[in-house]
């Protein structure tokens, strides 16, 4: 492991925050798409 270049604490914190933000954003977008398709199917097939 002598040739491994380790991240600094600051880089690790930044990248961790970035991953969390992207994961939350993707979850929200996919949740919104799912909600929209659910409502669309309900209106088309069930007539609510």
PDBQT receptor file of N, H, CA, C and O in Angstrom, charges set to zero:
ATOM      1  N   UNK A   1       0.810  -1.207   0.000  1.00  0.00    +0.000 N 
ATOM      2  CA  UNK A   1       0.000   0.000   0.000  1.00  0.00    +0.000 C 
ATOM      3  C   UNK A   1       0.849   1.265   0.000  1.00  0.00    +0.000 C 
ATOM      4  O   UNK A   1       0.335   2.356   0.245  1.00  0.00    +0.000 OA
ATOM      5  N   UNK A   2       2.114   1.129  -0.267  1.00  0.00    +0.000 N 
ATOM      6  H   UNK A   2       2.531   0.243  -0.466  1.00  0.00    +0.000 HD
ATOM      7  CA  UNK A   2       2.987   2.301  -0.253  1.00  0.00    +0.000 C 
ATOM      8  C   UNK A   2       2.704   3.242  -1.415  1.00  0.00    +0.000 C 
ATOM      9  O   UNK A   2       2.924   4.448  -1.302  1.00  0.00    +0.000 OA
ATOM     10  N   UNK A   3       2.215   2.698  -2.541  1.00  0.00    +0.000 N 
ATOM     11  H   UNK A   3       2.037   1.719  -2.632  1.00  0.00    +0.000 HD
ATOM     12  CA  UNK A   3       1.984   3.537  -3.714  1.00  0.00    +0.000 C 
ATOM     13  C   UNK A   3       0.576   4.119  -3.761  1.00  0.00    +0.000 C 
ATOM     14  O   UNK A   3       0.244   4.867  -4.681  1.00  0.00    +0.000 OA
ATOM     15  N   UNK A   4      -0.249   3.782  -2.782  1.00  0.00    +0.000 N 
ATOM     16  H   UNK A   4       0.020   3.175  -2.035  1.00  0.00    +0.000 HD
ATOM     17  CA  UNK A   4      -1.615   4.290  -2.753  1.00  0.00    +0.000 C 
ATOM     18  C   UNK A   4      -1.598   5.759  -2.361  1.00  0.00    +0.000 C 
ATOM     19  O   UNK A   4      -0.914   6.152  -1.417  1.00  0.00    +0.000 OA
ATOM     20  N   UNK A   5      -2.356   6.566  -3.092  1.00  0.00    +0.000 N 
ATOM     21  H   UNK A   5      -2.912   6.246  -3.859  1.00  0.00    +0.000 HD
ATOM     22  CA  UNK A   5      -2.497   7.980  -2.753  1.00  0.00    +0.000 C 
ATOM     23  C   UNK A   5      -3.839   8.137  -2.049  1.00  0.00    +0.000 C 
ATOM     24  O   UNK A   5      -4.899   8.040  -2.668  1.00  0.00    +0.000 OA
ATOM     25  N   UNK A   6      -3.774   8.382  -0.746  1.00  0.00    +0.000 N 
ATOM     26  H   UNK A   6      -2.914   8.461  -0.243  1.00  0.00    +0.000 HD
ATOM     27  CA  UNK A   6      -4.990   8.479   0.047  1.00  0.00    +0.000 C 
ATOM     28  C   UNK A   6      -5.594   9.874  -0.081  1.00  0.00    +0.000 C 
ATOM     29  O   UNK A   6      -4.884  10.861  -0.275  1.00  0.00    +0.000 OA
ATOM     30  N   UNK A   7      -6.913   9.934   0.032  1.00  0.00    +0.000 N 
ATOM     31  H   UNK A   7      -7.490   9.133   0.189  1.00  0.00    +0.000 HD
ATOM     32  CA  UNK A   7      -7.601  11.219   0.009  1.00  0.00    +0.000 C 
ATOM     33  C   UNK A   7      -7.310  11.979   1.295  1.00  0.00    +0.000 C 
ATOM     34  O   UNK A   7      -7.075  11.391   2.350  1.00  0.00    +0.000 OA
ATOM     35  N   UNK A   8      -7.333  13.302   1.179  1.00  0.00    +0.000 N 
ATOM     36  H   UNK A   8      -7.524  13.780   0.321  1.00  0.00    +0.000 HD
ATOM     37  CA  UNK A   8      -7.249  14.104   2.391  1.00  0.00    +0.000 C 
ATOM     38  C   UNK A   8      -8.609  14.059   3.077  1.00  0.00    +0.000 C 
ATOM     39  O   UNK A   8      -9.607  13.651   2.482  1.00  0.00    +0.000 OA
ATOM     40  N   UNK A   9      -8.632  14.479   4.321  1.00  0.00    +0.000 N 
ATOM     41  H   UNK A   9      -7.822  14.810   4.804  1.00  0.00    +0.000 HD
ATOM     42  CA  UNK A   9      -9.896  14.498   5.062  1.00  0.00    +0.000 C 
ATOM     43  C   UNK A   9     -10.908  15.417   4.361  1.00  0.00    +0.000 C 
ATOM     44  O   UNK A   9     -12.098  15.108   4.294  1.00  0.00    +0.000 OA
ATOM     45  N   UNK A  10     -10.426  16.529   3.851  1.00  0.00    +0.000 N 
ATOM     46  H   UNK A  10      -9.460  16.780   3.905  1.00  0.00    +0.000 HD
ATOM     47  CA  UNK A  10     -11.307  17.485   3.178  1.00  0.00    +0.000 C 
ATOM     48  C   UNK A  10     -11.893  16.886   1.898  1.00  0.00    +0.000 C 
ATOM     49  O   UNK A  10     -13.087  17.034   1.638  1.00  0.00    +0.000 OA
ATOM     50  N   UNK A  11     -11.062  16.211   1.097  1.00  0.00    +0.000 N 
ATOM     51  H   UNK A  11     -10.092  16.091   1.308  1.00  0.00    +0.000 HD
ATOM     52  CA  UNK A  11     -11.542  15.575  -0.132  1.00  0.00    +0.000 C 
ATOM     53  C   UNK A  11     -12.561  14.480   0.178  1.00  0.00    +0.000 C 
ATOM     54  O   UNK A  11     -13.576  14.362  -0.508  1.00  0.00    +0.000 OA
ATOM     55  N   UNK A  12     -12.292  13.691   1.197  1.00  0.00    +0.000 N 
ATOM     56  H   UNK A  12     -11.467  13.787   1.753  1.00  0.00    +0.000 HD
ATOM     57  CA  UNK A  12     -13.206  12.613   1.574  1.00  0.00    +0.000 C 
ATOM     58  C   UNK A  12     -14.551  13.177   2.022  1.00  0.00    +0.000 C 
ATOM     59  O   UNK A  12     -15.599  12.641   1.661  1.00  0.00    +0.000 OA
ATOM     60  N   UNK A  13     -14.531  14.246   2.799  1.00  0.00    +0.000 N 
ATOM     61  H   UNK A  13     -13.680  14.682   3.092  1.00  0.00    +0.000 HD
ATOM     62  CA  UNK A  13     -15.770  14.864   3.263  1.00  0.00    +0.000 C 
ATOM     63  C   UNK A  13     -16.549  15.448   2.089  1.00  0.00    +0.000 C 
ATOM     64  O   UNK A  13     -17.769  15.305   2.020  1.00  0.00    +0.000 OA
ATOM     65  N   UNK A  14     -15.851  16.102   1.171  1.00  0.00    +0.000 N 
ATOM     66  H   UNK A  14     -14.859  16.218   1.227  1.00  0.00    +0.000 HD
ATOM     67  CA  UNK A  14     -16.500  16.689  -0.003  1.00  0.00    +0.000 C 
ATOM     68  C   UNK A  14     -17.147  15.614  -0.865  1.00  0.00    +0.000 C 
ATOM     69  O   UNK A  14     -18.302  15.752  -1.268  1.00  0.00    +0.000 OA
ATOM     70  N   UNK A  15     -16.414  14.553  -1.147  1.00  0.00    +0.000 N 
ATOM     71  H   UNK A  15     -15.476  14.442  -0.819  1.00  0.00    +0.000 HD
ATOM     72  CA  UNK A  15     -16.943  13.494  -2.006  1.00  0.00    +0.000 C 
ATOM     73  C   UNK A  15     -18.085  12.739  -1.329  1.00  0.00    +0.000 C 
ATOM     74  O   UNK A  15     -19.027  12.313  -1.997  1.00  0.00    +0.000 OA
ATOM     75  N   UNK A  16     -18.008  12.570  -0.016  1.00  0.00    +0.000 N 
ATOM     76  H   UNK A  16     -17.242  12.916   0.527  1.00  0.00    +0.000 HD
ATOM     77  CA  UNK A  16     -19.099  11.931   0.719  1.00  0.00    +0.000 C 
ATOM     78  C   UNK A  16     -20.364  12.771   0.626  1.00  0.00    +0.000 C 
ATOM     79  O   UNK A  16     -21.447  12.243   0.370  1.00  0.00    +0.000 OA
ATOM     80  N   UNK A  17     -20.230  14.069   0.833  1.00  0.00    +0.000 N 
ATOM     81  H   UNK A  17     -19.351  14.497   1.041  1.00  0.00    +0.000 HD
ATOM     82  CA  UNK A  17     -21.379  14.964   0.730  1.00  0.00    +0.000 C 
ATOM     83  C   UNK A  17     -21.944  14.956  -0.687  1.00  0.00    +0.000 C 
ATOM     84  O   UNK A  17     -23.161  14.961  -0.871  1.00  0.00    +0.000 OA
ATOM     85  N   UNK A  18     -21.079  14.944  -1.672  1.00  0.00    +0.000 N 
ATOM     86  H   UNK A  18     -20.091  14.940  -1.522  1.00  0.00    +0.000 HD
ATOM     87  CA  UNK A  18     -21.521  14.926  -3.064  1.00  0.00    +0.000 C 
ATOM     88  C   UNK A  18     -22.319  13.662  -3.372  1.00  0.00    +0.000 C 
ATOM     89  O   UNK A  18     -23.368  13.730  -4.013  1.00  0.00    +0.000 OA
ATOM     90  N   UNK A  19     -21.832  12.525  -2.923  1.00  0.00    +0.000 N 
ATOM     91  H   UNK A  19     -20.980  12.470  -2.402  1.00  0.00    +0.000 HD
ATOM     92  CA  UNK A  19     -22.543  11.261  -3.148  1.00  0.00    +0.000 C 
ATOM     93  C   UNK A  19     -23.905  11.286  -2.461  1.00  0.00    +0.000 C 
ATOM     94  O   UNK A  19     -24.898  10.850  -3.044  1.00  0.00    +0.000 OA
ATOM     95  N   UNK A  20     -23.964  11.788  -1.240  1.00  0.00    +0.000 N 
ATOM     96  H   UNK A  20     -23.158  12.142  -0.767  1.00  0.00    +0.000 HD
ATOM     97  CA  UNK A  20     -25.245  11.857  -0.531  1.00  0.00    +0.000 C 
ATOM     98  C   UNK A  20     -26.231  12.775  -1.242  1.00  0.00    +0.000 C 
ATOM     99  O   UNK A  20     -27.408  12.437  -1.369  1.00  0.00    +0.000 OA
ATOM    100  N   UNK A  21     -25.769  13.924  -1.705  1.00  0.00    +0.000 N 
ATOM    101  H   UNK A  21     -24.813  14.199  -1.602  1.00  0.00    +0.000 HD
ATOM    102  CA  UNK A  21     -26.642  14.872  -2.401  1.00  0.00    +0.000 C 
ATOM    103  C   UNK A  21     -27.169  14.266  -3.692  1.00  0.00    +0.000 C 
ATOM    104  O   UNK A  21     -28.360  14.378  -3.986  1.00  0.00    +0.000 OA
ATOM    105  N   UNK A  22     -26.303  13.629  -4.462  1.00  0.00    +0.000 N 
ATOM    106  H   UNK A  22     -25.336  13.538  -4.223  1.00  0.00    +0.000 HD
ATOM    107  CA  UNK A  22     -26.726  13.012  -5.726  1.00  0.00    +0.000 C 
ATOM    108  C   UNK A  22     -27.702  11.873  -5.456  1.00  0.00    +0.000 C 
ATOM    109  O   UNK A  22     -28.694  11.734  -6.172  1.00  0.00    +0.000 OA
ATOM    110  N   UNK A  23     -27.441  11.057  -4.439  1.00  0.00    +0.000 N 
ATOM    111  H   UNK A  23     -26.635  11.170  -3.858  1.00  0.00    +0.000 HD
ATOM    112  CA  UNK A  23     -28.336   9.941  -4.119  1.00  0.00    +0.000 C 
ATOM    113  C   UNK A  23     -29.715  10.443  -3.707  1.00  0.00    +0.000 C 
ATOM    114  O   UNK A  23     -30.727   9.878  -4.123  1.00  0.00    +0.000 OA
ATOM    115  N   UNK A  24     -29.766  11.488  -2.903  1.00  0.00    +0.000 N 
ATOM    116  H   UNK A  24     -28.943  11.947  -2.566  1.00  0.00    +0.000 HD
ATOM    117  CA  UNK A  24     -31.049  12.055  -2.483  1.00  0.00    +0.000 C 
ATOM    118  C   UNK A  24     -31.775  12.658  -3.675  1.00  0.00    +0.000 C 
ATOM    119  O   UNK A  24     -32.984  12.475  -3.813  1.00  0.00    +0.000 OA
ATOM    120  N   UNK A  25     -31.060  13.374  -4.538  1.00  0.00    +0.000 N 
ATOM    121  H   UNK A  25     -30.078  13.523  -4.426  1.00  0.00    +0.000 HD
ATOM    122  CA  UNK A  25     -31.675  13.983  -5.717  1.00  0.00    +0.000 C 
ATOM    123  C   UNK A  25     -32.246  12.917  -6.649  1.00  0.00    +0.000 C 
ATOM    124  O   UNK A  25     -33.366  13.063  -7.140  1.00  0.00    +0.000 OA
ATOM    125  N   UNK A  26     -31.498  11.859  -6.895  1.00  0.00    +0.000 N 
ATOM    126  H   UNK A  26     -30.589  11.741  -6.497  1.00  0.00    +0.000 HD
ATOM    127  CA  UNK A  26     -31.979  10.779  -7.764  1.00  0.00    +0.000 C 
ATOM    128  C   UNK A  26     -33.200  10.114  -7.137  1.00  0.00    +0.000 C 
ATOM    129  O   UNK A  26     -34.162   9.801  -7.839  1.00  0.00    +0.000 OA
ATOM    130  N   UNK A  27     -33.171   9.897  -5.837  1.00  0.00    +0.000 N 
ATOM    131  H   UNK A  27     -32.389  10.151  -5.267  1.00  0.00    +0.000 HD
ATOM    132  CA  UNK A  27     -34.318   9.311  -5.144  1.00  0.00    +0.000 C 
ATOM    133  C   UNK A  27     -35.557  10.169  -5.270  1.00  0.00    +0.000 C 
ATOM    134  O   UNK A  27     -36.652   9.652  -5.492  1.00  0.00    +0.000 OA
ATOM    135  N   UNK A  28     -35.399  11.478  -5.132  1.00  0.00    +0.000 N 
ATOM    136  H   UNK A  28     -34.510  11.898  -4.952  1.00  0.00    +0.000 HD
ATOM    137  CA  UNK A  28     -36.543  12.384  -5.261  1.00  0.00    +0.000 C 
ATOM    138  C   UNK A  28     -37.102  12.383  -6.678  1.00  0.00    +0.000 C 
ATOM    139  O   UNK A  28     -38.319  12.364  -6.866  1.00  0.00    +0.000 OA
ATOM    140  N   UNK A  29     -36.227  12.402  -7.671  1.00  0.00    +0.000 N 
ATOM    141  H   UNK A  29     -35.239  12.416  -7.518  1.00  0.00    +0.000 HD
ATOM    142  CA  UNK A  29     -36.677  12.387  -9.068  1.00  0.00    +0.000 C 
ATOM    143  C   UNK A  29     -37.401  11.086  -9.381  1.00  0.00    +0.000 C 
ATOM    144  O   UNK A  29     -38.478  11.106  -9.977  1.00  0.00    +0.000 OA
ATOM    145  N   UNK A  30     -36.825   9.959  -8.988  1.00  0.00    +0.000 N 
ATOM    146  H   UNK A  30     -35.950   9.943  -8.504  1.00  0.00    +0.000 HD
ATOM    147  CA  UNK A  30     -37.473   8.675  -9.254  1.00  0.00    +0.000 C 
ATOM    148  C   UNK A  30     -38.787   8.552  -8.492  1.00  0.00    +0.000 C 
ATOM    149  O   UNK A  30     -39.750   7.987  -9.011  1.00  0.00    +0.000 OA
ATOM    150  N   UNK A  31     -38.838   9.068  -7.279  1.00  0.00    +0.000 N 
ATOM    151  H   UNK A  31     -38.056   9.526  -6.858  1.00  0.00    +0.000 HD
ATOM    152  CA  UNK A  31     -40.082   9.072  -6.510  1.00  0.00    +0.000 C 
ATOM    153  C   UNK A  31     -41.155   9.904  -7.188  1.00  0.00    +0.000 C 
ATOM    154  O   UNK A  31     -42.319   9.504  -7.222  1.00  0.00    +0.000 OA
ATOM    155  N   UNK A  32     -40.779  11.056  -7.727  1.00  0.00    +0.000 N 
ATOM    156  H   UNK A  32     -39.833  11.380  -7.699  1.00  0.00    +0.000 HD
ATOM    157  CA  UNK A  32     -41.736  11.912  -8.428  1.00  0.00    +0.000 C 
ATOM    158  C   UNK A  32     -42.244  11.241  -9.702  1.00  0.00    +0.000 C 
ATOM    159  O   UNK A  32     -43.433  11.320 -10.013  1.00  0.00    +0.000 OA
ATOM    160  N   UNK A  33     -41.359  10.587 -10.432  1.00  0.00    +0.000 N 
ATOM    161  H   UNK A  33     -40.393  10.523 -10.179  1.00  0.00    +0.000 HD
ATOM    162  CA  UNK A  33     -41.767   9.872 -11.645  1.00  0.00    +0.000 C 
ATOM    163  C   UNK A  33     -42.722   8.739 -11.284  1.00  0.00    +0.000 C 
ATOM    164  O   UNK A  33     -43.740   8.554 -11.951  1.00  0.00    +0.000 OA
ATOM    165  N   UNK A  34     -42.408   7.986 -10.243  1.00  0.00    +0.000 N 
ATOM    166  H   UNK A  34     -41.581   8.137  -9.702  1.00  0.00    +0.000 HD
ATOM    167  CA  UNK A  34     -43.269   6.893  -9.794  1.00  0.00    +0.000 C 
ATOM    168  C   UNK A  34     -44.640   7.419  -9.382  1.00  0.00    +0.000 C 
ATOM    169  O   UNK A  34     -45.665   6.837  -9.737  1.00  0.00    +0.000 OA
ATOM    170  N   UNK A  35     -44.658   8.505  -8.642  1.00  0.00    +0.000 N 
ATOM    171  H   UNK A  35     -43.825   8.978  -8.354  1.00  0.00    +0.000 HD
ATOM    172  CA  UNK A  35     -45.915   9.111  -8.209  1.00  0.00    +0.000 C 
ATOM    173  C   UNK A  35     -46.745   9.548  -9.417  1.00  0.00    +0.000 C 
ATOM    174  O   UNK A  35     -47.957   9.336  -9.452  1.00  0.00    +0.000 OA
ATOM    175  N   UNK A  36     -46.090  10.155 -10.401  1.00  0.00    +0.000 N 
ATOM    176  H   UNK A  36     -45.105  10.327 -10.372  1.00  0.00    +0.000 HD
ATOM    177  CA  UNK A  36     -46.795  10.594 -11.607  1.00  0.00    +0.000 C 
ATOM    178  C   UNK A  36     -47.365   9.429 -12.393  1.00  0.00    +0.000 C 
ATOM    179  O   UNK A  36     -48.514   9.484 -12.830  1.00  0.00    +0.000 OA
ATOM    180  N   UNK A  37     -46.584   8.379 -12.581  1.00  0.00    +0.000 N 
ATOM    181  H   UNK A  37     -45.650   8.334 -12.226  1.00  0.00    +0.000 HD
ATOM    182  CA  UNK A  37     -47.082   7.208 -13.307  1.00  0.00    +0.000 C 
ATOM    183  C   UNK A  37     -48.209   6.521 -12.541  1.00  0.00    +0.000 C 
ATOM    184  O   UNK A  37     -49.159   6.031 -13.151  1.00  0.00    +0.000 OA
ATOM    185  N   UNK A  38     -48.116   6.480 -11.224  1.00  0.00    +0.000 N 
ATOM    186  H   UNK A  38     -47.345   6.878 -10.728  1.00  0.00    +0.000 HD
ATOM    187  CA  UNK A  38     -49.182   5.876 -10.420  1.00  0.00    +0.000 C 
ATOM    188  C   UNK A  38     -50.482   6.638 -10.611  1.00  0.00    +0.000 C 
ATOM    189  O   UNK A  38     -51.537   6.031 -10.797  1.00  0.00    +0.000 OA
ATOM    190  N   UNK A  39     -50.417   7.952 -10.566  1.00  0.00    +0.000 N 
ATOM    191  H   UNK A  39     -49.560   8.445 -10.414  1.00  0.00    +0.000 HD
ATOM    192  CA  UNK A  39     -51.621   8.761 -10.773  1.00  0.00    +0.000 C 
ATOM    193  C   UNK A  39     -52.154   8.600 -12.188  1.00  0.00    +0.000 C 
ATOM    194  O   UNK A  39     -53.367   8.537 -12.384  1.00  0.00    +0.000 OA
ATOM    195  N   UNK A  40     -51.271   8.532 -13.174  1.00  0.00    +0.000 N 
ATOM    196  H   UNK A  40     -50.285   8.583 -13.015  1.00  0.00    +0.000 HD
ATOM    197  CA  UNK A  40     -51.688   8.355 -14.561  1.00  0.00    +0.000 C 
ATOM    198  C   UNK A  40     -52.408   7.024 -14.742  1.00  0.00    +0.000 C 
ATOM    199  O   UNK A  40     -53.467   6.975 -15.368  1.00  0.00    +0.000 OA
ATOM    200  N   UNK A  41     -51.855   5.962 -14.209  1.00  0.00    +0.000 N 
ATOM    201  H   UNK A  41     -50.995   6.002 -13.700  1.00  0.00    +0.000 HD
ATOM    202  CA  UNK A  41     -52.483   4.643 -14.323  1.00  0.00    +0.000 C 
ATOM    203  C   UNK A  41     -53.815   4.625 -13.585  1.00  0.00    +0.000 C 
ATOM    204  O   UNK A  41     -54.787   4.053 -14.078  1.00  0.00    +0.000 OA
ATOM    205  N   UNK A  42     -53.871   5.241 -12.419  1.00  0.00    +0.000 N 
ATOM    206  H   UNK A  42     -53.081   5.706 -12.019  1.00  0.00    +0.000 HD
ATOM    207  CA  UNK A  42     -55.135   5.312 -11.687  1.00  0.00    +0.000 C 
ATOM    208  C   UNK A  42     -56.207   6.016 -12.509  1.00  0.00    +0.000 C 
ATOM    209  O   UNK A  42     -57.346   5.553 -12.557  1.00  0.00    +0.000 OA
ATOM    210  N   UNK A  43     -55.865   7.112 -13.147  1.00  0.00    +0.000 N 
ATOM    211  H   UNK A  43     -54.939   7.488 -13.107  1.00  0.00    +0.000 HD
ATOM    212  CA  UNK A  43     -56.846   7.867 -13.926  1.00  0.00    +0.000 C 
ATOM    213  C   UNK A  43     -57.250   7.133 -15.192  1.00  0.00    +0.000 C 
ATOM    214  O   UNK A  43     -58.416   7.181 -15.584  1.00  0.00    +0.000 OA
ATOM    215  N   UNK A  44     -56.310   6.455 -15.840  1.00  0.00    +0.000 N 
ATOM    216  H   UNK A  44     -55.363   6.416 -15.522  1.00  0.00    +0.000 HD
ATOM    217  CA  UNK A  44     -56.620   5.770 -17.091  1.00  0.00    +0.000 C 
ATOM    218  C   UNK A  44     -57.414   4.491 -16.873  1.00  0.00    +0.000 C 
ATOM    219  O   UNK A  44     -58.369   4.229 -17.604  1.00  0.00    +0.000 OA
ATOM    220  N   UNK A  45     -57.043   3.701 -15.898  1.00  0.00    +0.000 N 
ATOM    221  H   UNK A  45     -56.267   3.914 -15.305  1.00  0.00    +0.000 HD
ATOM    222  CA  UNK A  45     -57.626   2.376 -15.744  1.00  0.00    +0.000 C 
ATOM    223  C   UNK A  45     -58.681   2.287 -14.649  1.00  0.00    +0.000 C 
ATOM    224  O   UNK A  45     -59.600   1.474 -14.746  1.00  0.00    +0.000 OA
ATOM    225  N   UNK A  46     -58.564   3.095 -13.629  1.00  0.00    +0.000 N 
ATOM    226  H   UNK A  46     -57.817   3.755 -13.551  1.00  0.00    +0.000 HD
ATOM    227  CA  UNK A  46     -59.506   3.013 -12.519  1.00  0.00    +0.000 C 
ATOM    228  C   UNK A  46     -60.509   4.160 -12.591  1.00  0.00    +0.000 C 
ATOM    229  O   UNK A  46     -61.638   4.027 -12.120  1.00  0.00    +0.000 OA
ATOM    230  N   UNK A  47     -60.112   5.265 -13.168  1.00  0.00    +0.000 N 
ATOM    231  H   UNK A  47     -59.194   5.373 -13.551  1.00  0.00    +0.000 HD
ATOM    232  CA  UNK A  47     -61.005   6.404 -13.338  1.00  0.00    +0.000 C 
ATOM    233  C   UNK A  47     -61.176   7.242 -12.094  1.00  0.00    +0.000 C 
ATOM    234  O   UNK A  47     -62.223   7.861 -11.905  1.00  0.00    +0.000 OA
ATOM    235  N   UNK A  48     -60.176   7.274 -11.250  1.00  0.00    +0.000 N 
ATOM    236  H   UNK A  48     -59.325   6.771 -11.403  1.00  0.00    +0.000 HD
ATOM    237  CA  UNK A  48     -60.264   8.087 -10.031  1.00  0.00    +0.000 C 
ATOM    238  C   UNK A  48     -59.988   9.536 -10.316  1.00  0.00    +0.000 C 
ATOM    239  O   UNK A  48     -60.020  10.362  -9.404  1.00  0.00    +0.000 OA
TER     240      UNK A  48
